[in-house]
Amino acid sequence: MKEIELKLNLVRPKFADIDVIDNLDQGGRKRCTITVDYSEYDVKSLIREGLDLEGAMAHYKERITYIVKRYLLTDFEVKGGWDDVLGAIRPYVKKYYQE
């Protein structure tokens, strides 16, 4: 299993850009940026599907995982865990659950 970094480049009220960096080995460096949308439309569609806040956060984690596996690595873990990335977008998603 390979360790990658997920770094937040930009967090805005409707989306976040996450920089995915695979440079922890001596080999070549792979990198991509993932844009995670959590606009009102996106989150309200998750609510209509019956997802609570934790379900929505699991949805975003699954989407990021899918993209990394599709384009970079199939077997990976996030250096330092998911808390930094998901914790940064949670307040923006949470506000739609408080309405």
Backbone bond lengths (Angstrom), bond angles and torsions (degrees), N, CA, C in turn:
res aa  C-N    CA-C-N  psi(-1)  N-CA   C-N-CA  omega(-1)  CA-C   N-CA-C  phi
1 M - - - 1.448 - - 1.523 108.20 -
2 K 1.307 116.01 137.31 1.448 122.01 -176.73 1.522 109.84 -106.91
3 E 1.312 116.06 145.22 1.456 122.01 -179.87 1.528 109.60 -97.84
4 I 1.333 116.92 133.24 1.457 121.59 176.95 1.516 109.38 -123.60
5 E 1.308 116.62 164.93 1.461 122.00 175.41 1.519 108.99 -106.42
6 L 1.323 116.15 139.11 1.449 122.64 169.70 1.520 105.85 -117.10
7 K 1.327 116.56 114.73 1.462 120.88 -179.04 1.517 109.40 -119.40
8 L 1.318 115.38 134.22 1.453 119.53 176.47 1.518 109.32 -77.90
9 N 1.316 116.22 121.10 1.459 121.00 175.68 1.514 110.56 -87.13
10 L 1.311 115.84 -40.36 1.450 121.16 -172.71 1.515 108.50 -154.43
11 V 1.317 117.01 132.17 1.458 121.64 175.42 1.519 107.00 -125.80
12 R 1.317 115.34 122.72 1.465 122.08 177.52 1.512 108.55 -124.60
13 P 1.337 117.65 166.95 1.458 119.53 -178.16 1.528 115.09 -57.06
14 K 1.325 118.87 -22.19 1.462 120.15 -176.98 1.519 114.68 -114.87
15 F 1.327 117.93 -13.64 1.471 119.40 179.60 1.525 110.74 -160.86
16 A 1.328 113.98 163.86 1.466 121.28 174.78 1.517 108.60 -134.23
17 D 1.306 116.33 141.41 1.456 121.14 172.09 1.526 107.86 -101.55
18 I 1.313 115.34 124.49 1.459 122.05 -178.77 1.517 108.03 -112.97
19 D 1.310 115.94 125.08 1.463 122.30 178.40 1.523 107.79 -90.00
20 V 1.311 116.79 122.03 1.462 122.47 178.81 1.518 107.33 -102.72
21 I 1.321 116.37 121.28 1.458 121.17 -175.31 1.524 109.77 -125.54
22 D 1.306 114.87 123.92 1.460 121.98 174.74 1.526 106.54 -114.06
23 N 1.314 116.31 83.59 1.466 119.94 -179.55 1.519 111.02 -133.28
24 L 1.298 116.54 24.76 1.456 119.64 -172.66 1.530 113.06 -89.04
25 D 1.327 116.68 -4.50 1.468 120.85 174.82 1.522 108.96 -107.53
26 Q 1.295 116.64 174.19 1.460 120.91 178.19 1.528 112.15 -74.49
27 G 1.326 117.51 -16.95 1.460 121.39 -177.73 1.515 112.00 -70.32
28 G 1.312 116.20 -168.81 1.458 121.93 -178.41 1.512 112.41 -63.78
29 R 1.289 114.80 163.65 1.451 121.47 -176.99 1.525 109.23 -101.32
30 K 1.315 116.00 133.13 1.454 121.87 174.17 1.516 107.28 -115.18
31 R 1.325 114.63 144.64 1.446 117.80 -176.86 1.527 109.70 -154.29
32 C 1.315 116.55 144.77 1.454 120.76 172.44 1.533 108.19 -152.87
33 T 1.304 115.58 163.64 1.461 120.81 175.67 1.518 108.37 -118.12
34 I 1.312 115.34 132.34 1.457 122.31 178.58 1.522 107.50 -110.82
35 T 1.318 116.75 130.93 1.456 120.57 173.87 1.522 107.88 -100.56
36 V 1.322 115.44 122.82 1.457 122.06 179.84 1.523 107.49 -104.32
37 D 1.339 116.14 118.05 1.465 121.37 -179.61 1.517 110.38 -92.60
38 Y 1.316 115.86 128.21 1.462 120.37 173.43 1.522 109.21 -139.30
39 S 1.328 114.35 47.22 1.462 120.03 175.75 1.524 108.18 -70.33
40 E 1.301 116.25 172.21 1.470 120.66 178.97 1.527 110.31 -55.40
41 Y 1.326 117.08 -44.58 1.463 121.05 -179.71 1.528 110.93 -59.19
42 D 1.329 117.20 -46.19 1.463 121.55 -177.53 1.520 111.74 -63.85
43 V 1.323 116.56 -46.63 1.464 119.91 -177.16 1.522 110.66 -71.64
44 K 1.327 117.39 -39.81 1.475 119.32 179.57 1.528 110.77 -62.93
45 S 1.327 117.88 -31.70 1.469 119.08 176.57 1.531 110.65 -67.39
46 L 1.329 117.31 -34.86 1.468 120.52 175.97 1.524 110.43 -67.52
47 I 1.319 116.25 -39.37 1.468 120.72 177.78 1.528 109.67 -62.96
48 R 1.339 117.32 -42.87 1.471 120.66 178.62 1.524 111.54 -62.61
49 E 1.327 116.22 -29.59 1.472 120.46 176.87 1.526 111.53 -75.17
50 G 1.330 116.99 -6.79 1.458 120.81 178.18 1.516 114.52 93.66
51 L 1.329 118.02 10.84 1.463 120.11 179.91 1.520 110.91 -81.58
52 D 1.324 115.84 133.80 1.456 120.43 171.47 1.526 108.28 -83.81
53 L 1.329 117.49 -174.89 1.457 120.73 -177.63 1.529 111.57 -59.00
54 E 1.317 116.81 -45.12 1.466 119.49 -179.86 1.527 111.15 -65.00
55 G 1.312 116.61 -36.42 1.456 120.87 176.38 1.521 111.63 -65.11
56 A 1.330 115.88 -39.46 1.461 120.47 177.90 1.524 110.65 -64.75
57 M 1.321 116.91 -42.87 1.465 119.99 179.11 1.533 110.31 -64.95
58 A 1.328 116.64 -38.34 1.472 119.99 176.16 1.530 110.14 -63.79
59 H 1.334 116.86 -36.86 1.466 121.58 176.85 1.532 110.37 -60.02
60 Y 1.330 116.92 -47.31 1.470 119.77 -179.60 1.530 111.40 -65.08
61 K 1.309 116.84 -39.06 1.466 120.08 177.21 1.528 110.65 -63.32
62 E 1.326 116.97 -42.57 1.461 121.17 178.40 1.524 111.51 -62.86
63 R 1.326 117.42 -41.15 1.472 121.24 -179.96 1.533 111.15 -64.81
64 I 1.332 116.22 -44.45 1.468 119.56 178.89 1.529 109.55 -63.46
65 T 1.328 116.81 -44.39 1.462 121.65 178.93 1.525 110.65 -59.51
66 Y 1.326 116.47 -44.74 1.464 120.76 179.90 1.529 111.01 -58.67
67 I 1.324 116.83 -45.97 1.464 120.63 -177.81 1.530 111.25 -65.20
68 V 1.330 116.74 -44.12 1.470 119.40 178.88 1.527 110.04 -62.11
69 K 1.330 117.06 -44.96 1.464 119.96 -179.78 1.522 111.70 -64.94
70 R 1.297 116.71 -35.54 1.473 121.19 -178.29 1.529 112.02 -70.14
71 Y 1.336 116.60 -39.72 1.461 119.17 -171.15 1.528 115.96 -110.52
72 L 1.339 118.13 -19.32 1.466 118.44 -177.36 1.518 113.52 -122.62
73 L 1.313 117.18 -66.77 1.463 121.48 -172.32 1.514 110.55 -138.32
74 T 1.303 116.53 140.78 1.458 118.74 177.83 1.521 112.23 -89.02
75 D 1.317 117.32 -25.05 1.457 120.90 -177.51 1.529 108.15 -125.79
76 F 1.329 116.69 103.74 1.458 119.57 -175.58 1.519 110.76 -147.29
77 E 1.315 114.66 163.51 1.464 121.87 167.82 1.517 106.97 -136.11
78 V 1.317 115.30 155.05 1.461 120.67 -175.41 1.523 109.61 -90.04
79 K 1.319 115.61 125.39 1.465 120.74 177.93 1.520 108.73 -61.02
80 G 1.309 117.04 124.36 1.459 121.71 179.96 1.515 114.32 80.76
81 G 1.322 118.58 -0.60 1.457 122.22 177.92 1.525 113.39 85.21
82 W 1.305 114.78 179.85 1.461 123.22 -175.38 1.525 113.24 -88.45
83 D 1.313 118.66 -10.81 1.463 121.30 -171.62 1.523 114.17 -58.08
84 D 1.316 118.21 -41.47 1.468 120.00 -178.81 1.519 111.96 -62.80
85 V 1.319 116.00 -45.18 1.469 120.07 -177.26 1.522 110.78 -71.39
86 L 1.320 116.92 -54.24 1.460 119.62 -177.80 1.524 111.82 -68.96
87 G 1.320 116.98 -33.31 1.459 120.30 178.28 1.517 113.04 -64.31
88 A 1.317 116.52 -30.48 1.467 120.30 -179.67 1.521 112.34 -74.67
89 I 1.327 117.18 -31.62 1.463 118.15 -179.44 1.529 112.96 -93.88
90 R 1.336 117.48 -16.45 1.461 121.46 -178.32 1.530 113.26 -53.94
91 P 1.342 120.60 -46.04 1.469 119.08 -178.70 1.533 113.48 -60.76
92 Y 1.323 116.63 -33.34 1.467 119.93 179.70 1.530 111.39 -71.51
93 V 1.323 116.32 -36.78 1.459 120.92 177.82 1.526 109.99 -74.75
94 K 1.323 116.07 -40.40 1.471 121.93 -176.11 1.518 112.63 -59.74
95 K 1.322 117.56 -34.43 1.473 119.39 -176.33 1.529 111.35 -61.30
96 Y 1.320 118.54 -28.79 1.473 120.80 179.29 1.530 110.97 -74.92
97 Y 1.310 117.63 -20.84 1.455 121.50 177.83 1.531 110.99 -86.37
98 Q 1.302 118.36 -11.77 1.465 121.85 -179.58 1.530 111.75 -95.64
99 E 1.321 116.95 -6.04 1.473 119.89 -178.13 1.506 110.55 -75.33
